């Protein structure tokens, strides 16, 4: 069951929540709607679910126009951020609720609920109430409750937003494995870039009611369409440069040339160069010459990556650099020391784009 939203527009009074949004969700894929608060991602999800009616545009499930169909007739499963489990019902009855509403035979209800609880390894919790469950267990129950009536589409609104970091990571891995087993076309809303890129087959980046870019996670990360996408997808250094003769130069005297893989400006002038922390290197000497002298402000060992924050005083810039743990040990870096930072790659976008 593929899902296609075409030129969808939605207004709430004078506020434009969505403006001409078009999104394609291939059958059996897990699609992430990613963006900051107020970008329109939840509104789009609710329109796809049938919980909101668009002011313009259409929604299709395969070839069927469902734009004005009710949520009940669309046969979707919906998982909310705060579980929305019935507190007065046992775990078994929560999962069975949608089946009983659809008047499934009792034996079929018991078999289906038992199968799903076994799948999420919570069959021993069947007789307990939601208050006795952890946050991660509640969200798994909410997910299988949505899947119980065998929906054509599964929609998840910030499904892990109410959970702590460790449980979120565990449930991300679990959701990916779960999806690979069921192959239900799924769309989930998130503002967490790491979550979207780790779980989804396709990422749709939204901002201010519009789609900035959509595609496979690696495509969006490696080839951001514009400054917003580049800046939103994780930590990035923004360096003011001067473009001259096809070169990007940092500093009033052009002391450092920034190597670019995508040079947007066609004419000489000011621009911003975007460099991810792993696209900068730290060394003890200025061997290549094309580097910045900087003082180490802070060092944060984060697993296999060491995050180093530096001040390049000559340029008035704070810079973030990610290096491997092995490189960090070799350099024996310490806060307060002066080192050299060398840019390895950067992106410069066309100047006519404004955030």
Secondary structure, DSSP 8 states (H G I E B T S, - for coil): --EEEEEEEEEETTEEEEEEEEEEE-TT-EEEEEE-TTSSHHHHHHHHHTSS--SEEEEEETTEE-TT--HHHHTEEEE-TT----TTSBHHHHHHHHHHHTT--HHHHHHHHHHHHHHTT-GGGTTSBGGGS-HHHHHHHHHHHHHHT--SEEEEESTTTTS-HHHHHHHHHHHHHHHHHH--EEEEEES-HHHHHHH-SEEEEEETTEEEEEE-HHHHHHT-SSHHHHHHSS-EEEEEEEEETTEEEESTT--EEE-EEEE--SSSEEEEEEEEGGGEEEESS-SSS--EEEEEEEEEEETTEEEEEEEETTTTEEEEEEEEHHHHHHHT--TT-EEEEEE--EEE--TT---
